[in-house]
Amino acid sequence: MKDLMKKYLNTFSVSGREGLLAEKIANDLRPFADSVDTDTMGNLIVLKKGKSSEKKLMLAAHMDEIGFVVTYIEESGFLRVSNIGGINAVASAYHKVIFENGTVGVLVVESGTAFGDVAVKKMYVDIGAKNKKEAERKVKIGDCLSVAPELIKLGSNRYAAKAFDDRLACALLAEVARTCEKPAYDTYFVFTVQEEVGCRGSKPAAYAIAPDYAIAVDVTNTGDMIGAQPMAVKLGGGAAIKIKDASVLCSKVVIDGLTALAEEDKIPYQYEVLVAGGTDTSSMQTAGAGSFAGAISIPTRYVHSPVEVVDYKDLEACVSLLKAAVERGLETK
């Protein structure tokens, strides 16, 4: 799975520009799937037929990450940008950035800006162009960019990188799709688009699939950082079973089902109550006639920064729990 993690982290996939990553995931999973399709939104939908087709399970991991879009090119050749998704301007400042076409630059802040005034509107990208004409040979208005990828190992089991949200979940879903036994139900592994700008991709996908059960896989904050708001989730505590976030109250059917599987298989787990933020869980829960919806969350420090930190053992626990749900179903005895 580490190979998948590295491959997906190094692939450009800002919201609305997820095609390169979708193509890589499709190629990885085609040998293990009954069908691989892409809908009009750009969601990648990988189906594995189950022992029973009476029920359907939808799994969702979003392919997109937060980023920037070019809004204006100065006569000096500097590029003005706007955010795509929830950008932390301070965390993103003075980092190397990369465009979809491979152009490299640095994201900086206007000279004289006080630390407390740092915002995206005060930022610009320097790609080394001497003037507007030279800059326009490399980029154009509407081009997207993101912080350049770098995977950093911390200690024996922990890693730091940008876009663990939600490349880790993409790798997790791909690993389960490749290695699971025949699913209990027809299972749709859905790699969604535009989650970071309003869960836009998962809505039509869930409406089309009409799942009975739905599980989103995404990152979640932890309460084990200095100054963090008190929260039960911690790095190294295992897979986080979501109870609620600001957008959803998870189905007791899914919470109880995941808990029973974790306890039966002795998979480390913890419960997540997130007071702010949301995931594709909410849109899958309410699409069409609705579904029993929940989420498995990957504990992550410093979410939406270029140095998100995770514990690989938590990722392994998430893989084991999701695989158990796929293979054995969610009905508790």
C-alpha positions in Angstrom: 0.0 0.0 0.0 2.9 2.3 0.5 3.6 2.3 -3.2 0.0 3.3 -3.9 0.3 6.1 -1.3 3.5 7.5 -2.9 2.1 7.2 -6.4 -1.1 9.0 -5.6 0.6 11.7 -3.5 2.8 12.6 -6.4 -0.1 13.0 -8.9 -1.7 16.4 -9.5 -5.3 16.5 -8.5 -6.7 19.9 -7.4 -10.5 20.1 -7.2 -11.9 20.1 -10.7 -8.7 18.7 -12.2 -8.8 15.1 -10.9 -8.4 13.3 -14.3 -4.7 12.3 -14.0 -5.3 10.6 -10.6 -8.5 9.0 -11.8 -6.6 7.5 -14.7 -3.9 6.0 -12.5 -6.4 4.5 -10.1 -8.5 3.1 -12.9 -5.4 1.4 -14.4 -4.5 0.0 -10.9 -7.9 -1.5 -10.3 -9.2 -2.6 -13.7 -7.7 -6.2 -13.3 -9.6 -6.6 -10.0 -13.0 -5.1 -11.0 -16.2 -6.2 -12.7 -16.5 -2.8 -14.2 -14.7 0.6 -14.2 -16.6 3.7 -15.3 -16.4 7.5 -15.1 -19.5 9.6 -14.7 -20.2 13.0 -16.1 -18.8 14.7 -13.0 -15.5 12.8 -13.3 -16.1 10.4 -10.4 -14.4 7.0 -10.9 -16.7 4.2 -10.1 -15.2 0.7 -9.6 -17.7 -2.2 -9.1 -16.9 -5.5 -7.5 -19.9 -7.9 -7.6 -20.9 -9.4 -4.3 -22.2 -12.7 -3.1 -25.6 -11.0 -3.0 -26.9 -8.3 -5.3 -29.9 -7.6 -3.2 -28.0 -4.8 -1.4 -25.4 -2.3 -2.4 -22.5 -0.8 -0.5 -20.9 2.5 -1.7 -17.4 3.4 -0.5 -16.2 6.9 -1.2 -12.7 8.6 -1.1 -12.2 11.9 -2.7 -9.5 12.4 -5.2 -9.3 16.2 -5.0 -7.1 18.4 -2.8 -7.2 22.1 -1.9 -5.2 24.3 -4.2 -5.1 27.6 -6.1 -6.2 29.0 -9.5 -4.5 31.8 -11.4 -6.7 34.9 -11.6 -4.4 37.6 -13.0 -0.9 38.0 -14.5 0.9 41.2 -13.5 3.0 43.1 -16.0 6.0 42.1 -13.9 5.2 38.4 -14.5 4.0 37.6 -11.0 0.8 35.5 -10.8 -2.2 36.5 -8.6 -4.2 33.5 -7.3 -7.4 32.6 -5.6 -8.0 29.6 -3.4 -9.8 26.4 -4.3 -11.2 24.9 -1.1 -10.3 25.8 2.5 -6.8 27.2 2.3 -4.7 28.1 5.4 -2.8 31.0 3.9 -0.1 31.1 6.6 0.6 27.3 6.3 0.9 27.6 2.5 3.1 30.7 2.3 6.7 30.4 1.1 6.3 26.9 -0.3 7.2 25.4 -3.7 4.2 25.0 -5.9 3.5 23.1 -9.1 1.0 23.6 -11.9 -0.9 20.8 -13.7 1.4 21.3 -16.8 4.5 20.9 -14.6 5.5 24.5 -14.3 7.1 25.2 -10.9 7.0 28.3 -8.8 7.1 29.6 -5.2 4.1 31.0 -3.4 5.0 34.2 -1.5 3.4 37.1 0.4 3.4 40.7 -0.6 6.4 42.6 1.0 5.5 44.4 4.2 2.5 42.2 5.1 2.1 41.7 8.8 1.9 38.1 10.0 -1.7 38.7 11.2 -2.7 40.0 7.8 -1.5 37.1 5.7 -4.3 36.0 3.4 -4.7 34.5 -0.1 -5.4 37.9 -1.5 -2.0 39.1 -0.3 -0.2 36.2 -2.0 1.3 35.7 -5.4 3.3 33.1 -7.3 6.8 33.8 -8.7 7.6 31.4 -11.6 10.8 33.2 -12.5 9.3 35.1 -15.4 10.8 38.5 -16.3 7.5 40.0 -17.5 3.9 39.2 -18.4 4.7 38.0 -21.9 7.2 35.4 -20.6 4.8 34.3 -17.9 2.0 33.7 -20.4 4.2 31.3 -22.3 4.1 29.0 -19.2 0.7 29.6 -17.6 -2.7 31.2 -18.3 -5.6 32.5 -16.4 -7.6 29.6 -14.9 -4.6 27.3 -14.5 -4.6 25.4 -11.2 -1.7 24.8 -8.9 -0.9 23.1 -5.6 1.8 22.9 -3.0 4.5 20.5 -4.5 4.4 17.0 -3.0 7.0 15.8 -0.6 6.7 12.6 1.6 8.7 12.9 4.8 9.2 9.9 7.2 9.0 10.8 10.9 10.4 8.1 13.1 9.5 4.5 12.4 5.8 4.6 11.5 4.8 8.2 10.9 4.8 10.3 7.8 4.2 13.9 6.8 3.0 15.3 3.5 0.5 17.5 1.9 -2.7 16.0 0.5 -2.9 13.0 2.8 -6.5 14.5 2.7 -7.5 12.4 0.9 -4.9 10.5 -1.1 -4.5 8.2 1.8 -8.1 7.2 1.6 -7.7 6.6 -2.2 -4.8 4.3 -1.5 -6.8 2.6 1.2 -9.8 2.0 -1.1 -7.5 0.8 -3.9 -5.8 -1.6 -1.5 -9.1 -3.1 -0.3 -10.4 -3.4 -3.8 -7.2 -5.3 -4.9 -7.0 -7.6 -1.9 -10.5 -8.3 -0.6 -12.3 -11.6 -1.0 -15.7 -11.6 -2.8 -17.7 -8.8 -1.2 -20.9 -9.5 0.8 -22.8 -7.1 -1.3 -22.3 -5.5 -4.7 -19.7 -2.9 -3.7 -18.9 0.3 -5.5 -15.5 1.8 -4.8 -16.1 5.4 -5.7 -13.2 7.9 -6.1 -15.0 11.2 -5.9 -14.3 14.7 -7.3 -14.8 18.2 -5.8 -15.3 17.1 -2.2 -13.2 20.1 -1.0 -15.6 22.6 -2.6 -18.8 21.2 -1.2 -19.0 17.3 -1.7 -20.2 17.9 -5.2 -19.0 14.7 -6.8 -20.4 12.2 -4.3 -23.9 13.6 -4.6 -24.7 12.5 -8.1 -22.7 9.3 -7.7 -24.8 8.3 -4.7 -28.0 9.3 -6.4 -27.1 7.1 -9.4 -25.9 4.1 -7.3 -28.7 4.3 -4.7 -26.7 2.4 -2.1 -28.2 0.7 0.9 -25.1 1.2 2.9 -22.5 4.0 2.4 -19.0 4.5 4.0 -16.8 7.5 3.4 -13.1 7.3 4.1 -11.4 10.5 4.9 -9.0 12.1 7.4 -10.0 13.7 10.7 -8.4 16.0 13.2 -6.8 14.8 16.4 -6.8 16.2 19.9 -3.1 15.3 20.7 -1.5 18.5 19.3 -0.3 21.3 21.5 -3.1 23.8 21.9 -5.6 21.5 20.2 -9.3 21.6 21.1 -10.1 18.6 23.3 -10.9 15.6 21.1 -10.8 11.8 21.7 -9.1 10.9 18.5 -5.3 10.6 18.7 -2.5 9.4 16.4 -1.7 5.7 16.9 -5.2 5.0 18.4 -6.4 3.1 15.4 -9.2 3.6 12.9 -11.7 6.3 13.8 -15.3 5.4 13.5 -17.3 8.6 13.0 -20.2 9.3 15.2 -20.9 12.8 13.8 -19.4 15.9 12.3 -20.9 19.3 11.4 -22.7 17.9 8.4 -23.9 14.4 9.5 -25.2 12.2 12.2 -24.0 8.8 11.2 -26.3 5.8 11.1 -26.3 3.6 14.2 -26.4 0.6 11.9 -23.0 1.5 10.4 -21.5 2.6 13.8 -22.5 -0.6 15.5 -21.6 -2.7 12.5 -18.1 -1.3 12.3 -17.6 -1.5 16.0 -18.6 -5.2 16.1 -16.2 -6.0 13.2 -13.4 -4.1 14.9 -13.9 -5.9 18.2 -14.3 -9.3 16.6 -11.1 -8.9 14.6 -9.2 -7.1 17.4 -8.7 -4.1 15.2 -7.6 -0.9 17.1 -10.4 1.7 16.9 -11.6 4.9 18.4 -14.7 7.0 18.1 -14.7 10.4 16.3 -16.9 13.3 17.1 -15.9 16.2 14.9 -17.4 19.6 15.9 -16.5 21.3 12.6 -16.1 20.1 9.0 -17.7 17.4 7.0 -17.2 14.7 4.4 -18.9 12.8 1.6 -20.8 10.9 4.3 -23.5 13.6 4.4 -24.3 13.6 0.7 -24.4 9.8 0.5 -26.7 9.7 3.5 -29.3 12.0 1.9 -29.0 11.2 -1.8 -32.2 9.8 -3.4 -34.1 7.8 -0.8 -31.1 7.9 1.5 -28.8 5.2 2.9 -27.3 3.9 6.2 -24.2 6.1 6.1 -21.1 6.3 8.2 -17.4 6.9 7.9 -14.0 5.5 8.7 -11.6 8.3 9.4 -7.8 8.4 9.4 -6.4 10.3 12.4 -4.3 13.2 10.9 -2.5 16.1 12.5 -2.3 19.6 10.9 -5.1 18.9 8.3 -5.1 21.3 5.3 -1.4 22.1 5.7 1.6 21.0 3.6 2.7 18.9 6.6 -0.2 16.6 7.5 1.0 13.9 9.8 -0.3 10.3 10.1 0.7 7.0 11.8 0.9 4.2 9.3 -0.4 1.7 11.9 -3.7 3.7 11.9 -3.9 3.4 8.2 -3.4 -0.4 8.5 -6.2 -0.5 11.0 -8.5 1.4 8.6 -7.6 -1.1 5.8 -8.4 -4.1 8.0 -11.7 -2.6 9.2 -12.9 -1.5 5.8 -12.0 -4.9 4.3 -14.0 -6.7 7.0 -17.0 -4.5 6.3 -16.7 -5.3 2.5 -16.3 -9.0 3.0 -18.7 -9.7 5.8 -21.2 -6.9 5.7 -22.5 -4.5 8.3 -25.4 -6.4 9.9 -24.7 -7.0 13.6 -25.9 -10.3 15.1 
